[in-house]
Structure formats: structure tokens, C-alpha cells
Amino acid sequence: MELMTIGAFAERTRLSAKALRLYDRLGLLVPARVDRANGYRLYGRSRWSLPGLSGCWLGGIYRAPGRTSPR
């Protein structure tokens, strides 16, 4: 599987690297691998689509019933 850095994945998906880090922290879009030595997130092509979240306003997930803020 071809893996790409968070910057390359952000560019291809038109999401910011900051948003990708948040989605990882929330468990919404986790990278295929995280390098143990440097913490770099690596994404694969299978992460390009978000089934079940398409058209969903991700900011509203914080306020979803039963969901607590990660802060």
C-alpha cells in the first residue's frame, strides 16, 4: 500500500493538516500508520473516503448525544 505524509494527504483531500490531526484525535479519520520515532502520520488511499460521514458537519459531532469533548 502506498502511504503518504499528512501534507500530501491534506493536499489531495483538500483538508488541512490541522483538521486531519483533530479527526485523528477524535477517532474519525485515523492514519494507516504513525511512525513511532517521530510521530508522523501516514495515510493510505483507503482513507480517502469517509463512509457514514459524507455531508456531515464535523463540528456538530462534539454536540452529538453521548459524545464528550476531547478537551
ABEGO torsion letter per residue (X at the ends): XBBBBAAAAAAAAGBBAAAAAAAAAAGABBBABBBAAAGBBBBBAAAABBBGABGBBAAAAAABBGBBBAX
